[in-house]
Amino acid sequence: MMRSSEAWKMICPNCGHAVSVWESGGIRWGAKSVGKRVAGRCPACGTAGMMPLEKRP
Ligand SMILES: [Zn+2]
C-alpha cells in the first residue's frame, strides 16, 4: 500500500514542483483525496495552500 501511494504527488500551482505526499509528511489524505486538493507546502518555492493531487510515476 505504501509503495503504490508513492506515485501520488502534490503539484504546486505556483511553480509546478511535484511533491511526494509521503515526503511532505503529516498530510491527511486517502482515497477520498483523489482528484481533489490537499493542504501542503511547496519546498521549492515556499507556496502554502491547497494543491491538486496527481498520480505520477
Ligand atoms: Zn512551488
N, CA, C, O and the ligand as a Tripos MOL2 file, in Angstrom:
@<TRIPOS>MOLECULE
protein
  229   227    58     0     0
PROTEIN
NO_CHARGES

@<TRIPOS>ATOM
      1 N           0.8590   -1.2110    0.0000 N.3       1 MET1
      2 CA          0.0000    0.0000    0.0000 C.3       1 MET1
      3 C           0.8840    1.2450    0.0000 C.2       1 MET1
      4 O           0.6300    2.2050   -0.7280 O.2       1 MET1
      5 N           1.8980    1.2100    0.8090 N.am      2 MET2
      6 CA          2.8320    2.3260    0.8960 C.3       2 MET2
      7 C           3.5120    2.5520   -0.4550 C.2       2 MET2
      8 O           3.7090    3.6850   -0.8920 O.2       2 MET2
      9 N           3.8570    1.4530   -1.0910 N.am      3 ARG3
     10 CA          4.6030    1.5300   -2.3320 C.3       3 ARG3
     11 C           3.7930    2.2110   -3.4320 C.2       3 ARG3
     12 O           4.2990    3.0870   -4.1330 O.2       3 ARG3
     13 N           2.5500    1.8080   -3.5770 N.am      4 SER4
     14 CA          1.7170    2.3760   -4.6370 C.3       4 SER4
     15 C           1.3820    3.8330   -4.3520 C.2       4 SER4
     16 O           1.1940    4.6280   -5.2740 O.2       4 SER4
     17 N           1.3080    4.1740   -3.0860 N.am      5 SER5
     18 CA          0.9500    5.5330   -2.7070 C.3       5 SER5
     19 C           2.0480    6.5340   -3.0460 C.2       5 SER5
     20 O           1.8090    7.7390   -3.1270 O.2       5 SER5
     21 N           3.2450    6.0150   -3.2390 N.am      6 GLU6
     22 CA          4.3570    6.9050   -3.5360 C.3       6 GLU6
     23 C           4.1990    7.5820   -4.8850 C.2       6 GLU6
     24 O           4.8840    8.5580   -5.1890 O.2       6 GLU6
     25 N           3.2970    7.0560   -5.6820 N.am      7 ALA7
     26 CA          3.0890    7.6270   -7.0070 C.3       7 ALA7
     27 C           2.2790    8.9180   -6.9410 C.2       7 ALA7
     28 O           2.2450    9.6990   -7.8920 O.2       7 ALA7
     29 N           1.6360    9.1210   -5.8130 N.am      8 TRP8
     30 CA          0.8030   10.3100   -5.7030 C.3       8 TRP8
     31 C           1.6280   11.5250   -5.3050 C.2       8 TRP8
     32 O           2.3750   11.5040   -4.3270 O.2       8 TRP8
     33 N           1.4700   12.5790   -6.0890 N.am      9 LYS9
     34 CA          2.2310   13.7930   -5.8260 C.3       9 LYS9
     35 C           1.2970   14.9890   -5.7180 C.2       9 LYS9
     36 O           0.2460   15.0510   -6.3550 O.2       9 LYS9
     37 N           1.7160   15.9220   -4.9010 N.am     10 MET10
     38 CA          1.0390   17.2150   -4.8820 C.3      10 MET10
     39 C           1.7470   18.0840   -5.9130 C.2      10 MET10
     40 O           2.9760   18.1340   -5.9630 O.2      10 MET10
     41 N           0.9680   18.7560   -6.7180 N.am     11 ILE11
     42 CA          1.5640   19.6030   -7.7310 C.3      11 ILE11
     43 C           1.4100   21.0620   -7.3230 C.2      11 ILE11
     44 O           0.2940   21.5550   -7.1560 O.2      11 ILE11
     45 N           2.5310   21.7430   -7.1650 N.am     12 CYS12
     46 CA          2.4880   23.1490   -6.7710 C.3      12 CYS12
     47 C           1.8730   23.9890   -7.8890 C.2      12 CYS12
     48 O           2.3490   23.9550   -9.0240 O.2      12 CYS12
     49 N           0.8280   24.7360   -7.5760 N.am     13 PRO13
     50 CA          0.1620   25.5700   -8.5720 C.3      13 PRO13
     51 C           0.9980   26.7770   -8.9710 C.2      13 PRO13
     52 O           0.7290   27.4270   -9.9810 O.2      13 PRO13
     53 N           2.0000   27.0650   -8.1780 N.am     14 ASN14
     54 CA          2.8300   28.2390   -8.4420 C.3      14 ASN14
     55 C           4.0210   27.9300   -9.3500 C.2      14 ASN14
     56 O           4.2890   28.6510  -10.3110 O.2      14 ASN14
     57 N           4.7320   26.8420   -9.0280 N.am     15 CYS15
     58 CA          5.9400   26.5470   -9.7970 C.3      15 CYS15
     59 C           5.8900   25.1890  -10.4930 C.2      15 CYS15
     60 O           6.7590   24.8710  -11.3040 O.2      15 CYS15
     61 N           4.8630   24.3840  -10.1720 N.am     16 GLY16
     62 CA          4.7260   23.0920  -10.8370 C.3      16 GLY16
     63 C           5.5590   21.9910  -10.2230 C.2      16 GLY16
     64 O           5.6260   20.8840  -10.7570 O.2      16 GLY16
     65 N           6.1890   22.2870   -9.1140 N.am     17 HIS17
     66 CA          7.0120   21.2930   -8.4490 C.3      17 HIS17
     67 C           6.1380   20.1620   -7.9160 C.2      17 HIS17
     68 O           5.0870   20.4010   -7.3210 O.2      17 HIS17
     69 N           6.5880   18.9230   -8.1400 N.am     18 ALA18
     70 CA          5.8360   17.7650   -7.6720 C.3      18 ALA18
     71 C           6.3970   17.2900   -6.3420 C.2      18 ALA18
     72 O           7.5880   16.9960   -6.2320 O.2      18 ALA18
     73 N           5.5460   17.2180   -5.3430 N.am     19 VAL19
     74 CA          5.9800   16.8030   -4.0170 C.3      19 VAL19
     75 C           5.3100   15.5020   -3.6370 C.2      19 VAL19
     76 O           4.0840   15.3930   -3.6890 O.2      19 VAL19
     77 N           6.0980   14.5160   -3.2570 N.am     20 SER20
     78 CA          5.5310   13.2550   -2.7890 C.3      20 SER20
     79 C           4.7000   13.5050   -1.5420 C.2      20 SER20
     80 O           5.1330   14.2140   -0.6340 O.2      20 SER20
     81 N           3.5220   12.9320   -1.4970 N.am     21 VAL21
     82 CA          2.6700   13.1410   -0.3270 C.3      21 VAL21
     83 C           3.3010   12.5430    0.9220 C.2      21 VAL21
     84 O           2.9840   12.9420    2.0420 O.2      21 VAL21
     85 N           4.1940   11.5850    0.7190 N.am     22 TRP22
     86 CA          4.8610   10.9820    1.8800 C.3      22 TRP22
     87 C           6.0350   11.8290    2.3130 C.2      22 TRP22
     88 O           6.3130   11.9470    3.5060 O.2      22 TRP22
     89 N           6.7280   12.4210    1.3550 N.am     23 GLU23
     90 CA          7.8640   13.2650    1.6920 C.3      23 GLU23
     91 C           7.4100   14.5190    2.4320 C.2      23 GLU23
     92 O           8.0810   15.0020    3.3440 O.2      23 GLU23
     93 N           6.2660   15.0250    2.0220 N.am     24 SER24
     94 CA          5.7530   16.2370    2.6370 C.3      24 SER24
     95 C           5.4000   15.9910    4.1010 C.2      24 SER24
     96 O           5.5850   16.8620    4.9510 O.2      24 SER24
     97 N           4.8970   14.8090    4.3780 N.am     25 GLY25
     98 CA          4.6640   14.4140    5.7580 C.3      25 GLY25
     99 C           3.5180   15.1290    6.4440 C.2      25 GLY25
    100 O           3.2410   16.3000    6.1850 O.2      25 GLY25
    101 N           2.8600   14.3950    7.3250 N.am     26 GLY26
    102 CA          1.8230   14.9950    8.1490 C.3      26 GLY26
    103 C           0.5810   15.4410    7.4060 C.2      26 GLY26
    104 O          -0.2570   16.1670    7.9430 O.2      26 GLY26
    105 N           0.4770   15.0090    6.2000 N.am     27 ILE27
    106 CA         -0.7000   15.4170    5.4330 C.3      27 ILE27
    107 C          -1.7580   14.3320    5.4430 C.2      27 ILE27
    108 O          -1.4840   13.1720    5.1350 O.2      27 ILE27
    109 N          -2.9230   14.7090    5.7850 N.am     28 ARG28
    110 CA         -4.0350   13.7630    5.8180 C.3      28 ARG28
    111 C          -4.6550   13.6520    4.4340 C.2      28 ARG28
    112 O          -5.1160   14.6320    3.8480 O.2      28 ARG28
    113 N          -4.6480   12.4620    3.9520 N.am     29 TRP29
    114 CA         -5.2750   12.2420    2.6660 C.3      29 TRP29
    115 C          -5.5400   10.7590    2.5180 C.2      29 TRP29
    116 O          -5.1090    9.9560    3.3460 O.2      29 TRP29
    117 N          -6.2290   10.4070    1.4930 N.am     30 GLY30
    118 CA         -6.5330    8.9980    1.2530 C.3      30 GLY30
    119 C          -7.2390    8.8610   -0.0660 C.2      30 GLY30
    120 O          -7.1170    9.7180   -0.9410 O.2      30 GLY30
    121 N          -7.9670    7.7960   -0.2100 N.am     31 ALA31
    122 CA         -8.6560    7.5350   -1.4680 C.3      31 ALA31
    123 C          -9.6290    8.6570   -1.7970 C.2      31 ALA31
    124 O          -9.8830    8.9500   -2.9650 O.2      31 ALA31
    125 N         -10.1630    9.2750   -0.7680 N.am     32 LYS32
    126 CA        -11.1340   10.3460   -0.9850 C.3      32 LYS32
    127 C         -10.4710   11.6080   -1.5210 C.2      32 LYS32
    128 O         -11.1400   12.5040   -2.0360 O.2      32 LYS32
    129 N          -9.1640   11.6660   -1.3960 N.am     33 SER33
    130 CA         -8.4410   12.8530   -1.8470 C.3      33 SER33
    131 C          -8.1630   12.8170   -3.3420 C.2      33 SER33
    132 O          -7.7760   13.8270   -3.9310 O.2      33 SER33
    133 N          -8.3580   11.6610   -3.9530 N.am     34 VAL34
    134 CA         -8.0760   11.5230   -5.3810 C.3      34 VAL34
    135 C          -8.9350   12.4810   -6.1910 C.2      34 VAL34
    136 O         -10.1590   12.5110   -6.0660 O.2      34 VAL34
    137 N          -8.2690   13.2480   -7.0100 N.am     35 GLY35
    138 CA         -8.9960   14.2080   -7.8360 C.3      35 GLY35
    139 C          -9.3500   15.4690   -7.0850 C.2      35 GLY35
    140 O         -10.0000   16.3670   -7.6210 O.2      35 GLY35
    141 N          -8.9150   15.5310   -5.8280 N.am     36 LYS36
    142 CA         -9.2010   16.7230   -5.0410 C.3      36 LYS36
    143 C          -7.8960   17.4370   -4.7030 C.2      36 LYS36
    144 O          -6.8620   17.2170   -5.3340 O.2      36 LYS36
    145 N          -7.9720   18.2710   -3.7200 N.am     37 ARG37
    146 CA         -6.7820   19.0070   -3.3350 C.3      37 ARG37
    147 C          -6.4630   18.7800   -1.8750 C.2      37 ARG37
    148 O          -7.3490   18.5380   -1.0560 O.2      37 ARG37
    149 N          -5.2010   18.8620   -1.5690 N.am     38 VAL38
    150 CA         -4.7840   18.6880   -0.1870 C.3      38 VAL38
    151 C          -3.9740   19.9080    0.2490 C.2      38 VAL38
    152 O          -3.3500   20.5850   -0.5680 O.2      38 VAL38
    153 N          -3.9980   20.1670    1.5370 N.am     39 ALA39
    154 CA         -3.2230   21.2770    2.0580 C.3      39 ALA39
    155 C          -1.7670   20.8740    2.1800 C.2      39 ALA39
    156 O          -1.4480   19.8240    2.7390 O.2      39 ALA39
    157 N          -0.9020   21.6940    1.6650 N.am     40 GLY40
    158 CA          0.5180   21.3620    1.7360 C.3      40 GLY40
    159 C           1.3710   22.5890    1.5050 C.2      40 GLY40
    160 O           0.8770   23.7050    1.3440 O.2      40 GLY40
    161 N           2.6730   22.3430    1.4940 N.am     41 ARG41
    162 CA          3.6030   23.4400    1.2920 C.3      41 ARG41
    163 C           4.6710   22.9990    0.3130 C.2      41 ARG41
    164 O           5.2280   21.9070    0.4290 O.2      41 ARG41
    165 N           4.9520   23.8650   -0.6550 N.am     42 CYS42
    166 CA          5.9460   23.5430   -1.6630 C.3      42 CYS42
    167 C           7.3450   23.8380   -1.1450 C.2      42 CYS42
    168 O           7.6280   24.9710   -0.7570 O.2      42 CYS42
    169 N           8.2340   22.8350   -1.1300 N.am     43 PRO43
    170 CA          9.6030   23.0220   -0.6540 C.3      43 PRO43
    171 C          10.4470   23.8060   -1.6460 C.2      43 PRO43
    172 O          11.5230   24.2940   -1.3020 O.2      43 PRO43
    173 N           9.9660   23.9260   -2.8630 N.am     44 ALA44
    174 CA         10.7470   24.5930   -3.9010 C.3      44 ALA44
    175 C          10.5630   26.1050   -3.8720 C.2      44 ALA44
    176 O          11.5320   26.8560   -3.9830 O.2      44 ALA44
    177 N           9.3150   26.5500   -3.7220 N.am     45 CYS45
    178 CA          9.0610   27.9930   -3.7780 C.3      45 CYS45
    179 C           8.4250   28.5150   -2.4940 C.2      45 CYS45
    180 O           8.2880   29.7250   -2.3120 O.2      45 CYS45
    181 N           8.0350   27.5960   -1.5980 N.am     46 GLY46
    182 CA          7.5010   28.0230   -0.3130 C.3      46 GLY46
    183 C           6.0230   28.3230   -0.3190 C.2      46 GLY46
    184 O           5.4700   28.7440    0.6970 O.2      46 GLY46
    185 N           5.3750   28.1120   -1.4460 N.am     47 THR47
    186 CA          3.9420   28.3640   -1.5190 C.3      47 THR47
    187 C           3.1690   27.3720   -0.6570 C.2      47 THR47
    188 O           3.3590   26.1610   -0.7640 O.2      47 THR47
    189 N           2.3020   27.8960    0.1930 N.am     48 ALA48
    190 CA          1.4760   27.0310    1.0280 C.3      48 ALA48
    191 C           0.0250   27.2100    0.6400 C.2      48 ALA48
    192 O          -0.4240   28.3200    0.3540 O.2      48 ALA48
    193 N          -0.7010   26.1120    0.6330 N.am     49 GLY49
    194 CA         -2.1120   26.1940    0.2980 C.3      49 GLY49
    195 C          -2.6260   24.8600   -0.1950 C.2      49 GLY49
    196 O          -2.0170   23.8130    0.0240 O.2      49 GLY49
    197 N          -3.7510   24.9240   -0.8580 N.am     50 MET50
    198 CA         -4.3410   23.7040   -1.3760 C.3      50 MET50
    199 C          -3.6960   23.3480   -2.7090 C.2      50 MET50
    200 O          -3.6410   24.1600   -3.6330 O.2      50 MET50
    201 N          -3.2150   22.1290   -2.7810 N.am     51 MET51
    202 CA         -2.5610   21.6930   -4.0160 C.3      51 MET51
    203 C          -3.2630   20.4710   -4.5910 C.2      51 MET51
    204 O          -3.6970   19.5900   -3.8480 O.2      51 MET51
    205 N          -3.3730   20.4210   -5.8930 N.am     52 PRO52
    206 CA         -4.0100   19.2780   -6.5380 C.3      52 PRO52
    207 C          -3.1400   18.0440   -6.4490 C.2      52 PRO52
    208 O          -1.9130   18.1250   -6.5080 O.2      52 PRO52
    209 N          -3.7870   16.9050   -6.3050 N.am     53 LEU53
    210 CA         -3.0740   15.6350   -6.3050 C.3      53 LEU53
    211 C          -3.0160   15.0720   -7.7220 C.2      53 LEU53
    212 O          -3.9820   15.1370   -8.4820 O.2      53 LEU53
    213 N          -1.8760   14.5290   -8.0440 N.am     54 GLU54
    214 CA         -1.7210   13.9360   -9.3620 C.3      54 GLU54
    215 C          -0.9410   12.6340   -9.2250 C.2      54 GLU54
    216 O          -0.0220   12.5380   -8.4120 O.2      54 GLU54
    217 N          -1.3050   11.6420  -10.0130 N.am     55 LYS55
    218 CA         -0.5850   10.3830   -9.9180 C.3      55 LYS55
    219 C           0.5390   10.3730  -10.9550 C.2      55 LYS55
    220 O           0.3020   10.4050  -12.1630 O.2      55 LYS55
    221 N           1.7500   10.3290  -10.4500 N.am     56 ARG56
    222 CA          2.9140   10.3410  -11.3180 C.3      56 ARG56
    223 C           3.8390    9.1760  -10.9770 C.2      56 ARG56
    224 O           3.9420    8.7900   -9.8120 O.2      56 ARG56
    225 N           4.4950    8.6300  -11.9510 N.am     57 PRO57
    226 CA          5.4320    7.5200  -11.7400 C.3      57 PRO57
    227 C           6.6830    7.9600  -10.9920 C.2      57 PRO57
    228 O           7.5680    7.1430  -10.7360 O.2      57 PRO57
    229 ZN          6.2400   25.6970   -5.7580 Zn       58 ZN58
@<TRIPOS>BOND
     1     1     2 1
     2     2     3 1
     3     3     4 2
     4     3     5 am
     5     5     6 1
     6     6     7 1
     7     7     8 2
     8     7     9 am
     9     9    10 1
    10    10    11 1
    11    11    12 2
    12    11    13 am
    13    13    14 1
    14    14    15 1
    15    15    16 2
    16    15    17 am
    17    17    18 1
    18    18    19 1
    19    19    20 2
    20    19    21 am
    21    21    22 1
    22    22    23 1
    23    23    24 2
    24    23    25 am
    25    25    26 1
    26    26    27 1
    27    27    28 2
    28    27    29 am
    29    29    30 1
    30    30    31 1
    31    31    32 2
    32    31    33 am
    33    33    34 1
    34    34    35 1
    35    35    36 2
    36    35    37 am
    37    37    38 1
    38    38    39 1
    39    39    40 2
    40    39    41 am
    41    41    42 1
    42    42    43 1
    43    43    44 2
    44    43    45 am
    45    45    46 1
    46    46    47 1
    47    47    48 2
    48    47    49 am
    49    49    50 1
    50    50    51 1
    51    51    52 2
    52    51    53 am
    53    53    54 1
    54    54    55 1
    55    55    56 2
    56    55    57 am
    57    57    58 1
    58    58    59 1
    59    59    60 2
    60    59    61 am
    61    61    62 1
    62    62    63 1
    63    63    64 2
    64    63    65 am
    65    65    66 1
    66    66    67 1
    67    67    68 2
    68    67    69 am
    69    69    70 1
    70    70    71 1
    71    71    72 2
    72    71    73 am
    73    73    74 1
    74    74    75 1
    75    75    76 2
    76    75    77 am
    77    77    78 1
    78    78    79 1
    79    79    80 2
    80    79    81 am
    81    81    82 1
    82    82    83 1
    83    83    84 2
    84    83    85 am
    85    85    86 1
    86    86    87 1
    87    87    88 2
    88    87    89 am
    89    89    90 1
    90    90    91 1
    91    91    92 2
    92    91    93 am
    93    93    94 1
    94    94    95 1
    95    95    96 2
    96    95    97 am
    97    97    98 1
    98    98    99 1
    99    99   100 2
   100    99   101 am
   101   101   102 1
   102   102   103 1
   103   103   104 2
   104   103   105 am
   105   105   106 1
   106   106   107 1
   107   107   108 2
   108   107   109 am
   109   109   110 1
   110   110   111 1
   111   111   112 2
   112   111   113 am
   113   113   114 1
   114   114   115 1
   115   115   116 2
   116   115   117 am
   117   117   118 1
   118   118   119 1
   119   119   120 2
   120   119   121 am
   121   121   122 1
   122   122   123 1
   123   123   124 2
   124   123   125 am
   125   125   126 1
   126   126   127 1
   127   127   128 2
   128   127   129 am
   129   129   130 1
   130   130   131 1
   131   131   132 2
   132   131   133 am
   133   133   134 1
   134   134   135 1
   135   135   136 2
   136   135   137 am
   137   137   138 1
   138   138   139 1
   139   139   140 2
   140   139   141 am
   141   141   142 1
   142   142   143 1
   143   143   144 2
   144   143   145 am
   145   145   146 1
   146   146   147 1
   147   147   148 2
   148   147   149 am
   149   149   150 1
   150   150   151 1
   151   151   152 2
   152   151   153 am
   153   153   154 1
   154   154   155 1
   155   155   156 2
   156   155   157 am
   157   157   158 1
   158   158   159 1
   159   159   160 2
   160   159   161 am
   161   161   162 1
   162   162   163 1
   163   163   164 2
   164   163   165 am
   165   165   166 1
   166   166   167 1
   167   167   168 2
   168   167   169 am
   169   169   170 1
   170   170   171 1
   171   171   172 2
   172   171   173 am
   173   173   174 1
   174   174   175 1
   175   175   176 2
   176   175   177 am
   177   177   178 1
   178   178   179 1
   179   179   180 2
   180   179   181 am
   181   181   182 1
   182   182   183 1
   183   183   184 2
   184   183   185 am
   185   185   186 1
   186   186   187 1
   187   187   188 2
   188   187   189 am
   189   189   190 1
   190   190   191 1
   191   191   192 2
   192   191   193 am
   193   193   194 1
   194   194   195 1
   195   195   196 2
   196   195   197 am
   197   197   198 1
   198   198   199 1
   199   199   200 2
   200   199   201 am
   201   201   202 1
   202   202   203 1
   203   203   204 2
   204   203   205 am
   205   205   206 1
   206   206   207 1
   207   207   208 2
   208   207   209 am
   209   209   210 1
   210   210   211 1
   211   211   212 2
   212   211   213 am
   213   213   214 1
   214   214   215 1
   215   215   216 2
   216   215   217 am
   217   217   218 1
   218   218   219 1
   219   219   220 2
   220   219   221 am
   221   221   222 1
   222   222   223 1
   223   223   224 2
   224   223   225 am
   225   225   226 1
   226   226   227 1
   227   227   228 2
@<TRIPOS>SUBSTRUCTURE
     1 MET1         2 RESIDUE 1 A MET
     2 MET2         6 RESIDUE 1 A MET
     3 ARG3        10 RESIDUE 1 A ARG
     4 SER4        14 RESIDUE 1 A SER
     5 SER5        18 RESIDUE 1 A SER
     6 GLU6        22 RESIDUE 1 A GLU
     7 ALA7        26 RESIDUE 1 A ALA
     8 TRP8        30 RESIDUE 1 A TRP
     9 LYS9        34 RESIDUE 1 A LYS
    10 MET10       38 RESIDUE 1 A MET
    11 ILE11       42 RESIDUE 1 A ILE
    12 CYS12       46 RESIDUE 1 A CYS
    13 PRO13       50 RESIDUE 1 A PRO
    14 ASN14       54 RESIDUE 1 A ASN
    15 CYS15       58 RESIDUE 1 A CYS
    16 GLY16       62 RESIDUE 1 A GLY
    17 HIS17       66 RESIDUE 1 A HIS
    18 ALA18       70 RESIDUE 1 A ALA
    19 VAL19       74 RESIDUE 1 A VAL
    20 SER20       78 RESIDUE 1 A SER
    21 VAL21       82 RESIDUE 1 A VAL
    22 TRP22       86 RESIDUE 1 A TRP
    23 GLU23       90 RESIDUE 1 A GLU
    24 SER24       94 RESIDUE 1 A SER
    25 GLY25       98 RESIDUE 1 A GLY
    26 GLY26      102 RESIDUE 1 A GLY
    27 ILE27      106 RESIDUE 1 A ILE
    28 ARG28      110 RESIDUE 1 A ARG
    29 TRP29      114 RESIDUE 1 A TRP
    30 GLY30      118 RESIDUE 1 A GLY
    31 ALA31      122 RESIDUE 1 A ALA
    32 LYS32      126 RESIDUE 1 A LYS
    33 SER33      130 RESIDUE 1 A SER
    34 VAL34      134 RESIDUE 1 A VAL
    35 GLY35      138 RESIDUE 1 A GLY
    36 LYS36      142 RESIDUE 1 A LYS
    37 ARG37      146 RESIDUE 1 A ARG
    38 VAL38      150 RESIDUE 1 A VAL
    39 ALA39      154 RESIDUE 1 A ALA
    40 GLY40      158 RESIDUE 1 A GLY
    41 ARG41      162 RESIDUE 1 A ARG
    42 CYS42      166 RESIDUE 1 A CYS
    43 PRO43      170 RESIDUE 1 A PRO
    44 ALA44      174 RESIDUE 1 A ALA
    45 CYS45      178 RESIDUE 1 A CYS
    46 GLY46      182 RESIDUE 1 A GLY
    47 THR47      186 RESIDUE 1 A THR
    48 ALA48      190 RESIDUE 1 A ALA
    49 GLY49      194 RESIDUE 1 A GLY
    50 MET50      198 RESIDUE 1 A MET
    51 MET51      202 RESIDUE 1 A MET
    52 PRO52      206 RESIDUE 1 A PRO
    53 LEU53      210 RESIDUE 1 A LEU
    54 GLU54      214 RESIDUE 1 A GLU
    55 LYS55      218 RESIDUE 1 A LYS
    56 ARG56      222 RESIDUE 1 A ARG
    57 PRO57      226 RESIDUE 1 A PRO
    58 ZN58       229 GROUP 0 **** ****
